[in-house]
Amino acid sequence: MNKDVAFFIAEHVNSDIRELEGALCRVRAYSKFHRRPITIDLAKKALRDCIAN
């Protein structure tokens, strides 16, 4: 995973470590399901229900 993607997730999911871990798992699963590399755009799509715009 790119450092920029990790920082993006950390900036937008900051309530607790469990929620952060869940967000990382969700992005990884979304990436595998759609067979696409993990990018900031993919993370935004995967976490669209979890983060505010």
Jmol script that loads the backbone (N, CA, C; Angstrom):
load data "model"
ATOM      1  N   MET A   1       0.855  -1.178   0.000  1.00  0.00           N
ATOM      2  CA  MET A   1       0.000   0.000   0.000  1.00  0.00           C
ATOM      3  C   MET A   1       0.896   1.235   0.000  1.00  0.00           C
ATOM      4  N   ASN A   2       0.528   2.183  -0.798  1.00  0.00           N
ATOM      5  CA  ASN A   2       1.234   3.452  -0.924  1.00  0.00           C
ATOM      6  C   ASN A   2       1.106   4.253   0.385  1.00  0.00           C
ATOM      7  N   LYS A   3       2.180   4.967   0.749  1.00  0.00           N
ATOM      8  CA  LYS A   3       2.139   5.795   1.971  1.00  0.00           C
ATOM      9  C   LYS A   3       1.050   6.853   1.897  1.00  0.00           C
ATOM     10  N   ASP A   4       0.837   7.421   0.708  1.00  0.00           N
ATOM     11  CA  ASP A   4      -0.189   8.454   0.556  1.00  0.00           C
ATOM     12  C   ASP A   4      -1.575   7.898   0.874  1.00  0.00           C
ATOM     13  N   VAL A   5      -1.828   6.672   0.471  1.00  0.00           N
ATOM     14  CA  VAL A   5      -3.123   6.044   0.753  1.00  0.00           C
ATOM     15  C   VAL A   5      -3.258   5.807   2.256  1.00  0.00           C
ATOM     16  N   ALA A   6      -2.203   5.327   2.877  1.00  0.00           N
ATOM     17  CA  ALA A   6      -2.237   5.092   4.325  1.00  0.00           C
ATOM     18  C   ALA A   6      -2.504   6.395   5.081  1.00  0.00           C
ATOM     19  N   PHE A   7      -1.851   7.469   4.676  1.00  0.00           N
ATOM     20  CA  PHE A   7      -2.081   8.765   5.326  1.00  0.00           C
ATOM     21  C   PHE A   7      -3.502   9.267   5.093  1.00  0.00           C
ATOM     22  N   PHE A   8      -4.023   9.055   3.882  1.00  0.00           N
ATOM     23  CA  PHE A   8      -5.401   9.455   3.582  1.00  0.00           C
ATOM     24  C   PHE A   8      -6.372   8.751   4.526  1.00  0.00           C
ATOM     25  N   ILE A   9      -6.194   7.439   4.672  1.00  0.00           N
ATOM     26  CA  ILE A   9      -7.088   6.669   5.540  1.00  0.00           C
ATOM     27  C   ILE A   9      -6.943   7.130   6.987  1.00  0.00           C
ATOM     28  N   ALA A  10      -5.719   7.317   7.437  1.00  0.00           N
ATOM     29  CA  ALA A  10      -5.484   7.746   8.819  1.00  0.00           C
ATOM     30  C   ALA A  10      -6.079   9.128   9.095  1.00  0.00           C
ATOM     31  N   GLU A  11      -6.045  10.010   8.115  1.00  0.00           N
ATOM     32  CA  GLU A  11      -6.613  11.350   8.298  1.00  0.00           C
ATOM     33  C   GLU A  11      -8.133  11.323   8.393  1.00  0.00           C
ATOM     34  N   HIS A  12      -8.770  10.387   7.699  1.00  0.00           N
ATOM     35  CA  HIS A  12     -10.229  10.377   7.632  1.00  0.00           C
ATOM     36  C   HIS A  12     -10.891   9.399   8.590  1.00  0.00           C
ATOM     37  N   VAL A  13     -10.145   8.471   9.126  1.00  0.00           N
ATOM     38  CA  VAL A  13     -10.684   7.525  10.101  1.00  0.00           C
ATOM     39  C   VAL A  13      -9.853   7.697  11.360  1.00  0.00           C
ATOM     40  N   ASN A  14     -10.345   8.488  12.290  1.00  0.00           N
ATOM     41  CA  ASN A  14      -9.526   8.806  13.444  1.00  0.00           C
ATOM     42  C   ASN A  14     -10.235   8.606  14.777  1.00  0.00           C
ATOM     43  N   SER A  15     -11.256   7.777  14.794  1.00  0.00           N
ATOM     44  CA  SER A  15     -11.966   7.604  16.062  1.00  0.00           C
ATOM     45  C   SER A  15     -11.246   6.628  17.002  1.00  0.00           C
ATOM     46  N   ASP A  16     -10.835   5.475  16.504  1.00  0.00           N
ATOM     47  CA  ASP A  16     -10.068   4.539  17.321  1.00  0.00           C
ATOM     48  C   ASP A  16      -9.346   3.537  16.429  1.00  0.00           C
ATOM     49  N   ILE A  17      -8.495   2.749  17.039  1.00  0.00           N
ATOM     50  CA  ILE A  17      -7.644   1.826  16.287  1.00  0.00           C
ATOM     51  C   ILE A  17      -8.464   0.725  15.622  1.00  0.00           C
ATOM     52  N   ARG A  18      -9.537   0.298  16.228  1.00  0.00           N
ATOM     53  CA  ARG A  18     -10.369  -0.760  15.637  1.00  0.00           C
ATOM     54  C   ARG A  18     -11.052  -0.278  14.370  1.00  0.00           C
ATOM     55  N   GLU A  19     -11.519   0.943  14.386  1.00  0.00           N
ATOM     56  CA  GLU A  19     -12.150   1.492  13.185  1.00  0.00           C
ATOM     57  C   GLU A  19     -11.113   1.682  12.081  1.00  0.00           C
ATOM     58  N   LEU A  20      -9.918   2.086  12.433  1.00  0.00           N
ATOM     59  CA  LEU A  20      -8.836   2.235  11.467  1.00  0.00           C
ATOM     60  C   LEU A  20      -8.488   0.876  10.853  1.00  0.00           C
ATOM     61  N   GLU A  21      -8.376  -0.142  11.694  1.00  0.00           N
ATOM     62  CA  GLU A  21      -8.080  -1.489  11.194  1.00  0.00           C
ATOM     63  C   GLU A  21      -9.196  -1.979  10.266  1.00  0.00           C
ATOM     64  N   GLY A  22     -10.437  -1.709  10.639  1.00  0.00           N
ATOM     65  CA  GLY A  22     -11.574  -2.094   9.797  1.00  0.00           C
ATOM     66  C   GLY A  22     -11.541  -1.396   8.454  1.00  0.00           C
ATOM     67  N   ALA A  23     -11.166  -0.126   8.453  1.00  0.00           N
ATOM     68  CA  ALA A  23     -11.078   0.627   7.201  1.00  0.00           C
ATOM     69  C   ALA A  23      -9.989   0.056   6.303  1.00  0.00           C
ATOM     70  N   LEU A  24      -8.860  -0.298   6.885  1.00  0.00           N
ATOM     71  CA  LEU A  24      -7.776  -0.896   6.102  1.00  0.00           C
ATOM     72  C   LEU A  24      -8.214  -2.226   5.500  1.00  0.00           C
ATOM     73  N   CYS A  25      -8.887  -3.046   6.280  1.00  0.00           N
ATOM     74  CA  CYS A  25      -9.381  -4.336   5.776  1.00  0.00           C
ATOM     75  C   CYS A  25     -10.408  -4.134   4.673  1.00  0.00           C
ATOM     76  N   ARG A  26     -11.259  -3.141   4.841  1.00  0.00           N
ATOM     77  CA  ARG A  26     -12.286  -2.860   3.841  1.00  0.00           C
ATOM     78  C   ARG A  26     -11.667  -2.426   2.517  1.00  0.00           C
ATOM     79  N   VAL A  27     -10.653  -1.568   2.585  1.00  0.00           N
ATOM     80  CA  VAL A  27      -9.971  -1.106   1.364  1.00  0.00           C
ATOM     81  C   VAL A  27      -9.276  -2.278   0.685  1.00  0.00           C
ATOM     82  N   ARG A  28      -8.622  -3.102   1.468  1.00  0.00           N
ATOM     83  CA  ARG A  28      -7.924  -4.263   0.895  1.00  0.00           C
ATOM     84  C   ARG A  28      -8.911  -5.225   0.233  1.00  0.00           C
ATOM     85  N   ALA A  29     -10.024  -5.505   0.883  1.00  0.00           N
ATOM     86  CA  ALA A  29     -11.028  -6.399   0.321  1.00  0.00           C
ATOM     87  C   ALA A  29     -11.636  -5.813  -0.958  1.00  0.00           C
ATOM     88  N   TYR A  30     -11.912  -4.522  -0.937  1.00  0.00           N
ATOM     89  CA  TYR A  30     -12.469  -3.846  -2.117  1.00  0.00           C
ATOM     90  C   TYR A  30     -11.487  -3.955  -3.287  1.00  0.00           C
ATOM     91  N   SER A  31     -10.222  -3.768  -2.992  1.00  0.00           N
ATOM     92  CA  SER A  31      -9.182  -3.863  -4.008  1.00  0.00           C
ATOM     93  C   SER A  31      -9.117  -5.270  -4.606  1.00  0.00           C
ATOM     94  N   LYS A  32      -9.147  -6.266  -3.758  1.00  0.00           N
ATOM     95  CA  LYS A  32      -9.092  -7.649  -4.243  1.00  0.00           C
ATOM     96  C   LYS A  32     -10.342  -8.010  -5.043  1.00  0.00           C
ATOM     97  N   PHE A  33     -11.499  -7.593  -4.573  1.00  0.00           N
ATOM     98  CA  PHE A  33     -12.751  -7.921  -5.248  1.00  0.00           C
ATOM     99  C   PHE A  33     -12.794  -7.319  -6.649  1.00  0.00           C
ATOM    100  N   HIS A  34     -12.356  -6.065  -6.764  1.00  0.00           N
ATOM    101  CA  HIS A  34     -12.398  -5.383  -8.059  1.00  0.00           C
ATOM    102  C   HIS A  34     -11.122  -5.583  -8.880  1.00  0.00           C
ATOM    103  N   ARG A  35     -10.160  -6.298  -8.287  1.00  0.00           N
ATOM    104  CA  ARG A  35      -8.882  -6.589  -8.959  1.00  0.00           C
ATOM    105  C   ARG A  35      -8.201  -5.314  -9.462  1.00  0.00           C
ATOM    106  N   ARG A  36      -8.109  -4.344  -8.552  1.00  0.00           N
ATOM    107  CA  ARG A  36      -7.484  -3.065  -8.859  1.00  0.00           C
ATOM    108  C   ARG A  36      -6.471  -2.741  -7.774  1.00  0.00           C
ATOM    109  N   PRO A  37      -5.419  -2.018  -8.142  1.00  0.00           N
ATOM    110  CA  PRO A  37      -4.425  -1.634  -7.131  1.00  0.00           C
ATOM    111  C   PRO A  37      -5.023  -0.629  -6.145  1.00  0.00           C
ATOM    112  N   ILE A  38      -4.466  -0.595  -4.961  1.00  0.00           N
ATOM    113  CA  ILE A  38      -4.948   0.327  -3.938  1.00  0.00           C
ATOM    114  C   ILE A  38      -4.410   1.722  -4.229  1.00  0.00           C
ATOM    115  N   THR A  39      -5.326   2.637  -4.465  1.00  0.00           N
ATOM    116  CA  THR A  39      -5.005   4.040  -4.708  1.00  0.00           C
ATOM    117  C   THR A  39      -5.904   4.880  -3.810  1.00  0.00           C
ATOM    118  N   ILE A  40      -5.650   6.174  -3.787  1.00  0.00           N
ATOM    119  CA  ILE A  40      -6.506   7.060  -2.991  1.00  0.00           C
ATOM    120  C   ILE A  40      -7.934   7.044  -3.525  1.00  0.00           C
ATOM    121  N   ASP A  41      -8.092   7.040  -4.841  1.00  0.00           N
ATOM    122  CA  ASP A  41      -9.441   6.995  -5.415  1.00  0.00           C
ATOM    123  C   ASP A  41     -10.176   5.713  -5.022  1.00  0.00           C
ATOM    124  N   LEU A  42      -9.467   4.596  -5.051  1.00  0.00           N
ATOM    125  CA  LEU A  42     -10.085   3.337  -4.656  1.00  0.00           C
ATOM    126  C   LEU A  42     -10.455   3.379  -3.173  1.00  0.00           C
ATOM    127  N   ALA A  43      -9.588   3.932  -2.346  1.00  0.00           N
ATOM    128  CA  ALA A  43      -9.877   4.046  -0.913  1.00  0.00           C
ATOM    129  C   ALA A  43     -11.109   4.924  -0.682  1.00  0.00           C
ATOM    130  N   LYS A  44     -11.226   6.002  -1.438  1.00  0.00           N
ATOM    131  CA  LYS A  44     -12.407   6.869  -1.312  1.00  0.00           C
ATOM    132  C   LYS A  44     -13.681   6.099  -1.640  1.00  0.00           C
ATOM    133  N   LYS A  45     -13.632   5.285  -2.705  1.00  0.00           N
ATOM    134  CA  LYS A  45     -14.803   4.490  -3.088  1.00  0.00           C
ATOM    135  C   LYS A  45     -15.118   3.432  -2.042  1.00  0.00           C
ATOM    136  N   ALA A  46     -14.088   2.762  -1.552  1.00  0.00           N
ATOM    137  CA  ALA A  46     -14.294   1.704  -0.570  1.00  0.00           C
ATOM    138  C   ALA A  46     -14.840   2.236   0.748  1.00  0.00           C
ATOM    139  N   LEU A  47     -14.445   3.450   1.099  1.00  0.00           N
ATOM    140  CA  LEU A  47     -14.831   4.028   2.388  1.00  0.00           C
ATOM    141  C   LEU A  47     -15.891   5.117   2.286  1.00  0.00           C
ATOM    142  N   ARG A  48     -16.566   5.185   1.163  1.00  0.00           N
ATOM    143  CA  ARG A  48     -17.528   6.277   0.938  1.00  0.00           C
ATOM    144  C   ARG A  48     -18.614   6.329   2.009  1.00  0.00           C
ATOM    145  N   ASP A  49     -18.934   5.196   2.625  1.00  0.00           N
ATOM    146  CA  ASP A  49     -19.954   5.184   3.688  1.00  0.00           C
ATOM    147  C   ASP A  49     -19.380   5.556   5.051  1.00  0.00           C
ATOM    148  N   CYS A  50     -18.057   5.516   5.166  1.00  0.00           N
ATOM    149  CA  CYS A  50     -17.410   5.725   6.468  1.00  0.00           C
ATOM    150  C   CYS A  50     -16.835   7.119   6.664  1.00  0.00           C
ATOM    151  N   ILE A  51     -16.514   7.797   5.556  1.00  0.00           N
ATOM    152  CA  ILE A  51     -15.857   9.099   5.693  1.00  0.00           C
ATOM    153  C   ILE A  51     -16.739  10.204   5.121  1.00  0.00           C
ATOM    154  N   ALA A  52     -16.561  11.378   5.676  1.00  0.00           N
ATOM    155  CA  ALA A  52     -17.279  12.557   5.176  1.00  0.00           C
ATOM    156  C   ALA A  52     -16.503  13.130   3.995  1.00  0.00           C
ATOM    157  N   ASN A  53     -17.201  13.775   3.102  1.00  0.00           N
ATOM    158  CA  ASN A  53     -16.557  14.368   1.917  1.00  0.00           C
ATOM    159  C   ASN A  53     -15.711  15.558   2.271  1.00  0.00           C
TER     160      ASN A  53
END
end "model"
wireframe off; spacefill off
backbone 0.3
color backbone group
